[in-house]
């Protein structure tokens, strides 16, 4: 269940219509819920990386080199 297709297979195991006990006459409601869940997933997949990039500080190349030579290399030795 680690791929994009994993979510599709998950809904074959546990369909939305059975989760909310929707009968076959109200398939529009089930389709609407499925569409909203898909849009919420897309929003989260976009919002989390964007907010992480905005929040964490950016390191310049010289800062990364100093970190590697002065901190990480002595720890590794």
mmJSON file of the N, C-alpha and C atoms, coordinates in Angstrom:
{"data_MODEL":{"atom_site":{
"group_PDB":["ATOM","ATOM","ATOM","ATOM","ATOM","ATOM","ATOM","ATOM","ATOM","ATOM","ATOM","ATOM","ATOM","ATOM","ATOM","ATOM","ATOM","ATOM","ATOM","ATOM","ATOM","ATOM","ATOM","ATOM","ATOM","ATOM","ATOM","ATOM","ATOM","ATOM","ATOM","ATOM","ATOM","ATOM","ATOM","ATOM","ATOM","ATOM","ATOM","ATOM","ATOM","ATOM","ATOM","ATOM","ATOM","ATOM","ATOM","ATOM","ATOM","ATOM","ATOM","ATOM","ATOM","ATOM","ATOM","ATOM","ATOM","ATOM","ATOM","ATOM","ATOM","ATOM","ATOM","ATOM","ATOM","ATOM","ATOM","ATOM","ATOM","ATOM","ATOM","ATOM","ATOM","ATOM","ATOM","ATOM","ATOM","ATOM","ATOM","ATOM","ATOM","ATOM","ATOM","ATOM","ATOM","ATOM","ATOM","ATOM","ATOM","ATOM","ATOM","ATOM","ATOM","ATOM","ATOM","ATOM","ATOM","ATOM","ATOM","ATOM","ATOM","ATOM","ATOM","ATOM","ATOM","ATOM","ATOM","ATOM","ATOM","ATOM","ATOM","ATOM","ATOM","ATOM","ATOM","ATOM","ATOM","ATOM","ATOM","ATOM","ATOM","ATOM","ATOM","ATOM","ATOM","ATOM","ATOM","ATOM","ATOM","ATOM","ATOM","ATOM","ATOM","ATOM","ATOM","ATOM","ATOM","ATOM","ATOM","ATOM","ATOM","ATOM","ATOM","ATOM","ATOM","ATOM","ATOM","ATOM","ATOM","ATOM","ATOM","ATOM","ATOM","ATOM","ATOM","ATOM","ATOM","ATOM","ATOM","ATOM","ATOM","ATOM","ATOM","ATOM","ATOM","ATOM","ATOM","ATOM","ATOM","ATOM","ATOM","ATOM","ATOM","ATOM","ATOM","ATOM","ATOM","ATOM","ATOM","ATOM","ATOM","ATOM","ATOM","ATOM","ATOM","ATOM","ATOM","ATOM","ATOM","ATOM","ATOM","ATOM","ATOM","ATOM","ATOM","ATOM","ATOM","ATOM","ATOM","ATOM","ATOM","ATOM","ATOM","ATOM","ATOM","ATOM","ATOM","ATOM","ATOM","ATOM","ATOM","ATOM","ATOM","ATOM","ATOM","ATOM","ATOM","ATOM","ATOM","ATOM","ATOM","ATOM","ATOM","ATOM","ATOM","ATOM","ATOM","ATOM","ATOM","ATOM","ATOM"],
"id":[1,2,3,4,5,6,7,8,9,10,11,12,13,14,15,16,17,18,19,20,21,22,23,24,25,26,27,28,29,30,31,32,33,34,35,36,37,38,39,40,41,42,43,44,45,46,47,48,49,50,51,52,53,54,55,56,57,58,59,60,61,62,63,64,65,66,67,68,69,70,71,72,73,74,75,76,77,78,79,80,81,82,83,84,85,86,87,88,89,90,91,92,93,94,95,96,97,98,99,100,101,102,103,104,105,106,107,108,109,110,111,112,113,114,115,116,117,118,119,120,121,122,123,124,125,126,127,128,129,130,131,132,133,134,135,136,137,138,139,140,141,142,143,144,145,146,147,148,149,150,151,152,153,154,155,156,157,158,159,160,161,162,163,164,165,166,167,168,169,170,171,172,173,174,175,176,177,178,179,180,181,182,183,184,185,186,187,188,189,190,191,192,193,194,195,196,197,198,199,200,201,202,203,204,205,206,207,208,209,210,211,212,213,214,215,216,217,218,219,220,221,222,223,224,225,226,227,228,229,230,231],
"type_symbol":["N","C","C","N","C","C","N","C","C","N","C","C","N","C","C","N","C","C","N","C","C","N","C","C","N","C","C","N","C","C","N","C","C","N","C","C","N","C","C","N","C","C","N","C","C","N","C","C","N","C","C","N","C","C","N","C","C","N","C","C","N","C","C","N","C","C","N","C","C","N","C","C","N","C","C","N","C","C","N","C","C","N","C","C","N","C","C","N","C","C","N","C","C","N","C","C","N","C","C","N","C","C","N","C","C","N","C","C","N","C","C","N","C","C","N","C","C","N","C","C","N","C","C","N","C","C","N","C","C","N","C","C","N","C","C","N","C","C","N","C","C","N","C","C","N","C","C","N","C","C","N","C","C","N","C","C","N","C","C","N","C","C","N","C","C","N","C","C","N","C","C","N","C","C","N","C","C","N","C","C","N","C","C","N","C","C","N","C","C","N","C","C","N","C","C","N","C","C","N","C","C","N","C","C","N","C","C","N","C","C","N","C","C","N","C","C","N","C","C","N","C","C","N","C","C","N","C","C","N","C","C"],
"label_atom_id":["N","CA","C","N","CA","C","N","CA","C","N","CA","C","N","CA","C","N","CA","C","N","CA","C","N","CA","C","N","CA","C","N","CA","C","N","CA","C","N","CA","C","N","CA","C","N","CA","C","N","CA","C","N","CA","C","N","CA","C","N","CA","C","N","CA","C","N","CA","C","N","CA","C","N","CA","C","N","CA","C","N","CA","C","N","CA","C","N","CA","C","N","CA","C","N","CA","C","N","CA","C","N","CA","C","N","CA","C","N","CA","C","N","CA","C","N","CA","C","N","CA","C","N","CA","C","N","CA","C","N","CA","C","N","CA","C","N","CA","C","N","CA","C","N","CA","C","N","CA","C","N","CA","C","N","CA","C","N","CA","C","N","CA","C","N","CA","C","N","CA","C","N","CA","C","N","CA","C","N","CA","C","N","CA","C","N","CA","C","N","CA","C","N","CA","C","N","CA","C","N","CA","C","N","CA","C","N","CA","C","N","CA","C","N","CA","C","N","CA","C","N","CA","C","N","CA","C","N","CA","C","N","CA","C","N","CA","C","N","CA","C","N","CA","C","N","CA","C","N","CA","C","N","CA","C","N","CA","C","N","CA","C","N","CA","C","N","CA","C"],
"label_alt_id":[null,null,null,null,null,null,null,null,null,null,null,null,null,null,null,null,null,null,null,null,null,null,null,null,null,null,null,null,null,null,null,null,null,null,null,null,null,null,null,null,null,null,null,null,null,null,null,null,null,null,null,null,null,null,null,null,null,null,null,null,null,null,null,null,null,null,null,null,null,null,null,null,null,null,null,null,null,null,null,null,null,null,null,null,null,null,null,null,null,null,null,null,null,null,null,null,null,null,null,null,null,null,null,null,null,null,null,null,null,null,null,null,null,null,null,null,null,null,null,null,null,null,null,null,null,null,null,null,null,null,null,null,null,null,null,null,null,null,null,null,null,null,null,null,null,null,null,null,null,null,null,null,null,null,null,null,null,null,null,null,null,null,null,null,null,null,null,null,null,null,null,null,null,null,null,null,null,null,null,null,null,null,null,null,null,null,null,null,null,null,null,null,null,null,null,null,null,null,null,null,null,null,null,null,null,null,null,null,null,null,null,null,null,null,null,null,null,null,null,null,null,null,null,null,null,null,null,null,null,null,null],
"label_comp_id":["UNK","UNK","UNK","UNK","UNK","UNK","UNK","UNK","UNK","UNK","UNK","UNK","UNK","UNK","UNK","UNK","UNK","UNK","UNK","UNK","UNK","UNK","UNK","UNK","UNK","UNK","UNK","UNK","UNK","UNK","UNK","UNK","UNK","UNK","UNK","UNK","UNK","UNK","UNK","UNK","UNK","UNK","UNK","UNK","UNK","UNK","UNK","UNK","UNK","UNK","UNK","UNK","UNK","UNK","UNK","UNK","UNK","UNK","UNK","UNK","UNK","UNK","UNK","UNK","UNK","UNK","UNK","UNK","UNK","UNK","UNK","UNK","UNK","UNK","UNK","UNK","UNK","UNK","UNK","UNK","UNK","UNK","UNK","UNK","UNK","UNK","UNK","UNK","UNK","UNK","UNK","UNK","UNK","UNK","UNK","UNK","UNK","UNK","UNK","UNK","UNK","UNK","UNK","UNK","UNK","UNK","UNK","UNK","UNK","UNK","UNK","UNK","UNK","UNK","UNK","UNK","UNK","UNK","UNK","UNK","UNK","UNK","UNK","UNK","UNK","UNK","UNK","UNK","UNK","UNK","UNK","UNK","UNK","UNK","UNK","UNK","UNK","UNK","UNK","UNK","UNK","UNK","UNK","UNK","UNK","UNK","UNK","UNK","UNK","UNK","UNK","UNK","UNK","UNK","UNK","UNK","UNK","UNK","UNK","UNK","UNK","UNK","UNK","UNK","UNK","UNK","UNK","UNK","UNK","UNK","UNK","UNK","UNK","UNK","UNK","UNK","UNK","UNK","UNK","UNK","UNK","UNK","UNK","UNK","UNK","UNK","UNK","UNK","UNK","UNK","UNK","UNK","UNK","UNK","UNK","UNK","UNK","UNK","UNK","UNK","UNK","UNK","UNK","UNK","UNK","UNK","UNK","UNK","UNK","UNK","UNK","UNK","UNK","UNK","UNK","UNK","UNK","UNK","UNK","UNK","UNK","UNK","UNK","UNK","UNK","UNK","UNK","UNK","UNK","UNK","UNK"],
"label_asym_id":["A","A","A","A","A","A","A","A","A","A","A","A","A","A","A","A","A","A","A","A","A","A","A","A","A","A","A","A","A","A","A","A","A","A","A","A","A","A","A","A","A","A","A","A","A","A","A","A","A","A","A","A","A","A","A","A","A","A","A","A","A","A","A","A","A","A","A","A","A","A","A","A","A","A","A","A","A","A","A","A","A","A","A","A","A","A","A","A","A","A","A","A","A","A","A","A","A","A","A","A","A","A","A","A","A","A","A","A","A","A","A","A","A","A","A","A","A","A","A","A","A","A","A","A","A","A","A","A","A","A","A","A","A","A","A","A","A","A","A","A","A","A","A","A","A","A","A","A","A","A","A","A","A","A","A","A","A","A","A","A","A","A","A","A","A","A","A","A","A","A","A","A","A","A","A","A","A","A","A","A","A","A","A","A","A","A","A","A","A","A","A","A","A","A","A","A","A","A","A","A","A","A","A","A","A","A","A","A","A","A","A","A","A","A","A","A","A","A","A","A","A","A","A","A","A","A","A","A","A","A","A"],
"label_entity_id":["1","1","1","1","1","1","1","1","1","1","1","1","1","1","1","1","1","1","1","1","1","1","1","1","1","1","1","1","1","1","1","1","1","1","1","1","1","1","1","1","1","1","1","1","1","1","1","1","1","1","1","1","1","1","1","1","1","1","1","1","1","1","1","1","1","1","1","1","1","1","1","1","1","1","1","1","1","1","1","1","1","1","1","1","1","1","1","1","1","1","1","1","1","1","1","1","1","1","1","1","1","1","1","1","1","1","1","1","1","1","1","1","1","1","1","1","1","1","1","1","1","1","1","1","1","1","1","1","1","1","1","1","1","1","1","1","1","1","1","1","1","1","1","1","1","1","1","1","1","1","1","1","1","1","1","1","1","1","1","1","1","1","1","1","1","1","1","1","1","1","1","1","1","1","1","1","1","1","1","1","1","1","1","1","1","1","1","1","1","1","1","1","1","1","1","1","1","1","1","1","1","1","1","1","1","1","1","1","1","1","1","1","1","1","1","1","1","1","1","1","1","1","1","1","1","1","1","1","1","1","1"],
"label_seq_id":[1,1,1,2,2,2,3,3,3,4,4,4,5,5,5,6,6,6,7,7,7,8,8,8,9,9,9,10,10,10,11,11,11,12,12,12,13,13,13,14,14,14,15,15,15,16,16,16,17,17,17,18,18,18,19,19,19,20,20,20,21,21,21,22,22,22,23,23,23,24,24,24,25,25,25,26,26,26,27,27,27,28,28,28,29,29,29,30,30,30,31,31,31,32,32,32,33,33,33,34,34,34,35,35,35,36,36,36,37,37,37,38,38,38,39,39,39,40,40,40,41,41,41,42,42,42,43,43,43,44,44,44,45,45,45,46,46,46,47,47,47,48,48,48,49,49,49,50,50,50,51,51,51,52,52,52,53,53,53,54,54,54,55,55,55,56,56,56,57,57,57,58,58,58,59,59,59,60,60,60,61,61,61,62,62,62,63,63,63,64,64,64,65,65,65,66,66,66,67,67,67,68,68,68,69,69,69,70,70,70,71,71,71,72,72,72,73,73,73,74,74,74,75,75,75,76,76,76,77,77,77],
"pdbx_PDB_ins_code":[null,null,null,null,null,null,null,null,null,null,null,null,null,null,null,null,null,null,null,null,null,null,null,null,null,null,null,null,null,null,null,null,null,null,null,null,null,null,null,null,null,null,null,null,null,null,null,null,null,null,null,null,null,null,null,null,null,null,null,null,null,null,null,null,null,null,null,null,null,null,null,null,null,null,null,null,null,null,null,null,null,null,null,null,null,null,null,null,null,null,null,null,null,null,null,null,null,null,null,null,null,null,null,null,null,null,null,null,null,null,null,null,null,null,null,null,null,null,null,null,null,null,null,null,null,null,null,null,null,null,null,null,null,null,null,null,null,null,null,null,null,null,null,null,null,null,null,null,null,null,null,null,null,null,null,null,null,null,null,null,null,null,null,null,null,null,null,null,null,null,null,null,null,null,null,null,null,null,null,null,null,null,null,null,null,null,null,null,null,null,null,null,null,null,null,null,null,null,null,null,null,null,null,null,null,null,null,null,null,null,null,null,null,null,null,null,null,null,null,null,null,null,null,null,null,null,null,null,null,null,null],
"Cartn_x":[0.823,0.0,0.863,2.045,2.959,2.925,2.081,2.049,0.719,0.595,-0.655,-1.781,-1.424,-2.444,-2.905,-2.135,-2.512,-3.827,-4.071,-5.338,-6.507,-6.279,-7.352,-7.711,-6.698,-6.972,-7.618,-7.287,-7.885,-9.385,-9.811,-11.238,-11.966,-11.247,-11.901,-12.133,-11.251,-11.436,-12.527,-12.482,-13.449,-14.063,-15.122,-15.703,-16.327,-16.331,-16.912,-18.395,-19.089,-20.531,-20.842,-20.009,-20.242,-19.803,-18.792,-18.304,-19.381,-20.089,-21.131,-22.53,-22.621,-23.877,-24.82,-24.303,-25.087,-25.655,-26.949,-27.533,-27.273,-27.616,-27.291,-28.055,-29.15,-29.924,-29.251,-28.375,-27.719,-26.243,-25.959,-24.571,-23.945,-24.773,-24.251,-23.543,-24.124,-23.511,-22.169,-22.107,-20.851,-19.799,-20.201,-19.264,-18.759,-19.642,-19.243,-18.238,-18.484,-17.557,-16.206,-16.231,-14.976,-14.197,-14.905,-14.246,-13.66,-14.384,-13.87,-12.658,-12.668,-11.516,-10.302,-10.507,-9.403,-8.833,-9.696,-9.221,-8.502,-8.976,-8.298,-6.906,-6.777,-5.461,-4.524,-5.036,-4.204,-3.765,-4.663,-4.329,-3.231,-3.353,-2.34,-0.994,-1.019,0.237,0.918,0.179,0.787,1.114,0.245,0.403,1.567,1.767,2.82,4.218,4.576,5.92,6.089,5.044,5.153,5.329,4.548,4.678,6.008,6.501,7.815,8.903,8.82,9.829,9.779,8.593,8.471,8.954,8.829,9.108,10.585,11.203,12.587,13.552,14.664,15.629,16.379,16.751,17.526,19.012,19.774,21.21,21.951,22.919,23.76,24.796,25.465,26.448,27.618,28.081,29.208,28.8,27.546,27.079,27.035,26.63,26.613,28.022,28.968,30.353,30.941,30.683,31.162,30.562,29.301,28.663,29.328,29.595,30.212,31.62,32.456,33.861,34.057,33.306,33.556,32.734,31.628,30.775,30.642,30.236,29.929,31.159,32.218,33.435,34.089,34.242,34.778,33.889,32.589,31.703,31.916,32.12,32.306,33.648,34.646,35.958,35.941],
"Cartn_y":[-1.195,0.0,1.252,1.176,2.309,3.086,2.729,3.411,4.141,4.862,5.553,4.552,3.378,2.362,1.708,1.83,1.219,1.753,3.04,3.609,3.08,2.788,2.243,0.846,0.034,-1.308,-1.273,-0.277,-0.155,0.065,0.866,1.124,-0.066,-0.987,-2.217,-3.14,-3.086,-3.902,-3.309,-1.999,-1.314,-0.16,-0.425,0.651,1.746,2.929,4.081,3.85,3.197,3.022,2.143,1.14,0.307,1.0,1.864,2.567,3.49,4.189,5.1,4.49,3.206,2.469,3.157,3.425,4.07,2.974,3.047,2.057,2.447,1.565,1.777,2.933,3.362,4.451,5.806,5.92,7.209,7.13,6.685,6.588,7.954,8.952,10.306,10.778,10.464,10.845,10.146,8.861,8.112,8.654,9.017,9.597,10.942,11.742,13.051,12.895,11.949,11.725,11.242,10.336,9.854,10.981,11.862,13.003,13.945,14.194,15.073,14.455,13.16,12.498,12.595,12.403,12.52,13.932,14.93,16.315,16.642,16.087,16.312,15.684,14.49,13.855,14.678,15.166,15.986,17.261,17.87,19.086,18.802,17.687,17.363,17.04,16.312,15.993,17.247,18.302,19.556,20.467,20.508,21.455,21.093,19.827,19.417,19.769,19.426,19.841,21.359,22.044,23.5,24.158,23.737,24.34,23.97,22.768,22.384,23.26,23.499,24.327,25.772,26.263,27.626,27.743,26.686,26.758,26.554,25.548,25.217,26.21,26.494,27.434,26.809,27.651,27.172,27.312,26.31,26.324,26.627,27.508,27.794,26.697,26.692,25.646,25.701,26.913,27.01,26.55,26.756,26.261,24.733,24.128,22.672,22.094,22.76,22.282,22.406,23.518,23.669,22.61,22.332,21.298,19.948,19.642,18.359,18.231,19.256,19.159,19.328,20.248,20.574,19.73,19.182,18.441,16.969,16.693,15.316,14.441,15.002,14.212,13.806,14.709,14.244,13.223,13.312,12.317,10.972,10.966,9.721,9.066,9.882,9.3,8.807],
"Cartn_z":[0.0,0.0,0.0,-0.573,-0.562,-1.86,-2.801,-4.085,-4.244,-5.343,-5.634,-5.831,-6.405,-6.651,-5.357,-4.287,-3.02,-2.502,-2.684,-2.247,-3.038,-4.324,-5.155,-4.661,-4.374,-3.886,-2.504,-1.707,-0.383,-0.487,-1.477,-1.621,-2.22,-2.879,-3.315,-2.128,-1.142,0.049,0.931,1.138,1.99,1.202,0.445,-0.371,0.492,-0.044,0.644,0.913,-0.026,0.143,1.346,1.605,2.771,4.053,3.937,5.116,5.697,4.817,5.255,5.149,4.866,4.739,3.75,2.571,1.527,0.629,0.358,-0.536,-1.979,-2.895,-4.311,-4.933,-4.331,-4.924,-4.732,-3.768,-3.541,-3.908,-5.111,-5.565,-5.806,-6.029,-6.22,-4.958,-3.812,-2.538,-2.361,-2.696,-2.598,-3.54,-4.751,-5.712,-5.233,-4.648,-4.124,-2.985,-2.085,-0.981,-1.509,-2.493,-3.069,-3.724,-4.411,-5.047,-4.004,-2.924,-1.867,-1.168,-0.958,-0.344,-1.256,-2.561,-3.509,-3.529,-3.513,-3.491,-2.186,-1.071,0.211,0.206,-0.362,-0.464,-1.338,-2.467,-3.352,-2.649,-1.898,-1.149,-0.13,0.606,1.612,0.972,-0.15,-0.83,-1.36,-1.609,-2.04,-0.868,0.132,1.23,2.144,2.437,3.372,2.846,1.594,1.137,1.025,0.591,0.455,1.82,2.805,4.134,4.792,4.533,5.055,4.452,3.161,2.511,2.995,3.279,3.782,5.226,6.006,7.431,7.748,7.159,7.492,6.854,7.521,6.948,5.776,4.848,3.703,4.024,3.637,3.882,2.58,2.679,1.528,1.371,0.224,-0.057,0.925,1.272,2.214,3.615,3.998,5.292,5.313,4.212,4.135,4.18,3.505,3.531,4.933,5.605,6.983,7.903,7.728,8.528,8.285,7.031,6.709,7.256,7.055,7.46,8.958,9.569,10.973,11.947,11.518,12.446,12.099,10.859,10.511,10.324,9.745,9.561,10.891,11.878,13.17,13.869,13.717,14.306,13.637,12.33,11.594,11.931,12.271,12.6,14.022],
"occupancy":[1.0,1.0,1.0,1.0,1.0,1.0,1.0,1.0,1.0,1.0,1.0,1.0,1.0,1.0,1.0,1.0,1.0,1.0,1.0,1.0,1.0,1.0,1.0,1.0,1.0,1.0,1.0,1.0,1.0,1.0,1.0,1.0,1.0,1.0,1.0,1.0,1.0,1.0,1.0,1.0,1.0,1.0,1.0,1.0,1.0,1.0,1.0,1.0,1.0,1.0,1.0,1.0,1.0,1.0,1.0,1.0,1.0,1.0,1.0,1.0,1.0,1.0,1.0,1.0,1.0,1.0,1.0,1.0,1.0,1.0,1.0,1.0,1.0,1.0,1.0,1.0,1.0,1.0,1.0,1.0,1.0,1.0,1.0,1.0,1.0,1.0,1.0,1.0,1.0,1.0,1.0,1.0,1.0,1.0,1.0,1.0,1.0,1.0,1.0,1.0,1.0,1.0,1.0,1.0,1.0,1.0,1.0,1.0,1.0,1.0,1.0,1.0,1.0,1.0,1.0,1.0,1.0,1.0,1.0,1.0,1.0,1.0,1.0,1.0,1.0,1.0,1.0,1.0,1.0,1.0,1.0,1.0,1.0,1.0,1.0,1.0,1.0,1.0,1.0,1.0,1.0,1.0,1.0,1.0,1.0,1.0,1.0,1.0,1.0,1.0,1.0,1.0,1.0,1.0,1.0,1.0,1.0,1.0,1.0,1.0,1.0,1.0,1.0,1.0,1.0,1.0,1.0,1.0,1.0,1.0,1.0,1.0,1.0,1.0,1.0,1.0,1.0,1.0,1.0,1.0,1.0,1.0,1.0,1.0,1.0,1.0,1.0,1.0,1.0,1.0,1.0,1.0,1.0,1.0,1.0,1.0,1.0,1.0,1.0,1.0,1.0,1.0,1.0,1.0,1.0,1.0,1.0,1.0,1.0,1.0,1.0,1.0,1.0,1.0,1.0,1.0,1.0,1.0,1.0,1.0,1.0,1.0,1.0,1.0,1.0,1.0,1.0,1.0,1.0,1.0,1.0],
"B_iso_or_equiv":[0.0,0.0,0.0,0.0,0.0,0.0,0.0,0.0,0.0,0.0,0.0,0.0,0.0,0.0,0.0,0.0,0.0,0.0,0.0,0.0,0.0,0.0,0.0,0.0,0.0,0.0,0.0,0.0,0.0,0.0,0.0,0.0,0.0,0.0,0.0,0.0,0.0,0.0,0.0,0.0,0.0,0.0,0.0,0.0,0.0,0.0,0.0,0.0,0.0,0.0,0.0,0.0,0.0,0.0,0.0,0.0,0.0,0.0,0.0,0.0,0.0,0.0,0.0,0.0,0.0,0.0,0.0,0.0,0.0,0.0,0.0,0.0,0.0,0.0,0.0,0.0,0.0,0.0,0.0,0.0,0.0,0.0,0.0,0.0,0.0,0.0,0.0,0.0,0.0,0.0,0.0,0.0,0.0,0.0,0.0,0.0,0.0,0.0,0.0,0.0,0.0,0.0,0.0,0.0,0.0,0.0,0.0,0.0,0.0,0.0,0.0,0.0,0.0,0.0,0.0,0.0,0.0,0.0,0.0,0.0,0.0,0.0,0.0,0.0,0.0,0.0,0.0,0.0,0.0,0.0,0.0,0.0,0.0,0.0,0.0,0.0,0.0,0.0,0.0,0.0,0.0,0.0,0.0,0.0,0.0,0.0,0.0,0.0,0.0,0.0,0.0,0.0,0.0,0.0,0.0,0.0,0.0,0.0,0.0,0.0,0.0,0.0,0.0,0.0,0.0,0.0,0.0,0.0,0.0,0.0,0.0,0.0,0.0,0.0,0.0,0.0,0.0,0.0,0.0,0.0,0.0,0.0,0.0,0.0,0.0,0.0,0.0,0.0,0.0,0.0,0.0,0.0,0.0,0.0,0.0,0.0,0.0,0.0,0.0,0.0,0.0,0.0,0.0,0.0,0.0,0.0,0.0,0.0,0.0,0.0,0.0,0.0,0.0,0.0,0.0,0.0,0.0,0.0,0.0,0.0,0.0,0.0,0.0,0.0,0.0,0.0,0.0,0.0,0.0,0.0,0.0],
"pdbx_formal_charge":[null,null,null,null,null,null,null,null,null,null,null,null,null,null,null,null,null,null,null,null,null,null,null,null,null,null,null,null,null,null,null,null,null,null,null,null,null,null,null,null,null,null,null,null,null,null,null,null,null,null,null,null,null,null,null,null,null,null,null,null,null,null,null,null,null,null,null,null,null,null,null,null,null,null,null,null,null,null,null,null,null,null,null,null,null,null,null,null,null,null,null,null,null,null,null,null,null,null,null,null,null,null,null,null,null,null,null,null,null,null,null,null,null,null,null,null,null,null,null,null,null,null,null,null,null,null,null,null,null,null,null,null,null,null,null,null,null,null,null,null,null,null,null,null,null,null,null,null,null,null,null,null,null,null,null,null,null,null,null,null,null,null,null,null,null,null,null,null,null,null,null,null,null,null,null,null,null,null,null,null,null,null,null,null,null,null,null,null,null,null,null,null,null,null,null,null,null,null,null,null,null,null,null,null,null,null,null,null,null,null,null,null,null,null,null,null,null,null,null,null,null,null,null,null,null,null,null,null,null,null,null],
"auth_seq_id":[1,1,1,2,2,2,3,3,3,4,4,4,5,5,5,6,6,6,7,7,7,8,8,8,9,9,9,10,10,10,11,11,11,12,12,12,13,13,13,14,14,14,15,15,15,16,16,16,17,17,17,18,18,18,19,19,19,20,20,20,21,21,21,22,22,22,23,23,23,24,24,24,25,25,25,26,26,26,27,27,27,28,28,28,29,29,29,30,30,30,31,31,31,32,32,32,33,33,33,34,34,34,35,35,35,36,36,36,37,37,37,38,38,38,39,39,39,40,40,40,41,41,41,42,42,42,43,43,43,44,44,44,45,45,45,46,46,46,47,47,47,48,48,48,49,49,49,50,50,50,51,51,51,52,52,52,53,53,53,54,54,54,55,55,55,56,56,56,57,57,57,58,58,58,59,59,59,60,60,60,61,61,61,62,62,62,63,63,63,64,64,64,65,65,65,66,66,66,67,67,67,68,68,68,69,69,69,70,70,70,71,71,71,72,72,72,73,73,73,74,74,74,75,75,75,76,76,76,77,77,77],
"auth_comp_id":["UNK","UNK","UNK","UNK","UNK","UNK","UNK","UNK","UNK","UNK","UNK","UNK","UNK","UNK","UNK","UNK","UNK","UNK","UNK","UNK","UNK","UNK","UNK","UNK","UNK","UNK","UNK","UNK","UNK","UNK","UNK","UNK","UNK","UNK","UNK","UNK","UNK","UNK","UNK","UNK","UNK","UNK","UNK","UNK","UNK","UNK","UNK","UNK","UNK","UNK","UNK","UNK","UNK","UNK","UNK","UNK","UNK","UNK","UNK","UNK","UNK","UNK","UNK","UNK","UNK","UNK","UNK","UNK","UNK","UNK","UNK","UNK","UNK","UNK","UNK","UNK","UNK","UNK","UNK","UNK","UNK","UNK","UNK","UNK","UNK","UNK","UNK","UNK","UNK","UNK","UNK","UNK","UNK","UNK","UNK","UNK","UNK","UNK","UNK","UNK","UNK","UNK","UNK","UNK","UNK","UNK","UNK","UNK","UNK","UNK","UNK","UNK","UNK","UNK","UNK","UNK","UNK","UNK","UNK","UNK","UNK","UNK","UNK","UNK","UNK","UNK","UNK","UNK","UNK","UNK","UNK","UNK","UNK","UNK","UNK","UNK","UNK","UNK","UNK","UNK","UNK","UNK","UNK","UNK","UNK","UNK","UNK","UNK","UNK","UNK","UNK","UNK","UNK","UNK","UNK","UNK","UNK","UNK","UNK","UNK","UNK","UNK","UNK","UNK","UNK","UNK","UNK","UNK","UNK","UNK","UNK","UNK","UNK","UNK","UNK","UNK","UNK","UNK","UNK","UNK","UNK","UNK","UNK","UNK","UNK","UNK","UNK","UNK","UNK","UNK","UNK","UNK","UNK","UNK","UNK","UNK","UNK","UNK","UNK","UNK","UNK","UNK","UNK","UNK","UNK","UNK","UNK","UNK","UNK","UNK","UNK","UNK","UNK","UNK","UNK","UNK","UNK","UNK","UNK","UNK","UNK","UNK","UNK","UNK","UNK","UNK","UNK","UNK","UNK","UNK","UNK"],
"auth_asym_id":["A","A","A","A","A","A","A","A","A","A","A","A","A","A","A","A","A","A","A","A","A","A","A","A","A","A","A","A","A","A","A","A","A","A","A","A","A","A","A","A","A","A","A","A","A","A","A","A","A","A","A","A","A","A","A","A","A","A","A","A","A","A","A","A","A","A","A","A","A","A","A","A","A","A","A","A","A","A","A","A","A","A","A","A","A","A","A","A","A","A","A","A","A","A","A","A","A","A","A","A","A","A","A","A","A","A","A","A","A","A","A","A","A","A","A","A","A","A","A","A","A","A","A","A","A","A","A","A","A","A","A","A","A","A","A","A","A","A","A","A","A","A","A","A","A","A","A","A","A","A","A","A","A","A","A","A","A","A","A","A","A","A","A","A","A","A","A","A","A","A","A","A","A","A","A","A","A","A","A","A","A","A","A","A","A","A","A","A","A","A","A","A","A","A","A","A","A","A","A","A","A","A","A","A","A","A","A","A","A","A","A","A","A","A","A","A","A","A","A","A","A","A","A","A","A","A","A","A","A","A","A"],
"auth_atom_id":["N","CA","C","N","CA","C","N","CA","C","N","CA","C","N","CA","C","N","CA","C","N","CA","C","N","CA","C","N","CA","C","N","CA","C","N","CA","C","N","CA","C","N","CA","C","N","CA","C","N","CA","C","N","CA","C","N","CA","C","N","CA","C","N","CA","C","N","CA","C","N","CA","C","N","CA","C","N","CA","C","N","CA","C","N","CA","C","N","CA","C","N","CA","C","N","CA","C","N","CA","C","N","CA","C","N","CA","C","N","CA","C","N","CA","C","N","CA","C","N","CA","C","N","CA","C","N","CA","C","N","CA","C","N","CA","C","N","CA","C","N","CA","C","N","CA","C","N","CA","C","N","CA","C","N","CA","C","N","CA","C","N","CA","C","N","CA","C","N","CA","C","N","CA","C","N","CA","C","N","CA","C","N","CA","C","N","CA","C","N","CA","C","N","CA","C","N","CA","C","N","CA","C","N","CA","C","N","CA","C","N","CA","C","N","CA","C","N","CA","C","N","CA","C","N","CA","C","N","CA","C","N","CA","C","N","CA","C","N","CA","C","N","CA","C","N","CA","C","N","CA","C","N","CA","C","N","CA","C","N","CA","C","N","CA","C","N","CA","C"],
"pdbx_PDB_model_num":[1,1,1,1,1,1,1,1,1,1,1,1,1,1,1,1,1,1,1,1,1,1,1,1,1,1,1,1,1,1,1,1,1,1,1,1,1,1,1,1,1,1,1,1,1,1,1,1,1,1,1,1,1,1,1,1,1,1,1,1,1,1,1,1,1,1,1,1,1,1,1,1,1,1,1,1,1,1,1,1,1,1,1,1,1,1,1,1,1,1,1,1,1,1,1,1,1,1,1,1,1,1,1,1,1,1,1,1,1,1,1,1,1,1,1,1,1,1,1,1,1,1,1,1,1,1,1,1,1,1,1,1,1,1,1,1,1,1,1,1,1,1,1,1,1,1,1,1,1,1,1,1,1,1,1,1,1,1,1,1,1,1,1,1,1,1,1,1,1,1,1,1,1,1,1,1,1,1,1,1,1,1,1,1,1,1,1,1,1,1,1,1,1,1,1,1,1,1,1,1,1,1,1,1,1,1,1,1,1,1,1,1,1,1,1,1,1,1,1,1,1,1,1,1,1,1,1,1,1,1,1]
}}}
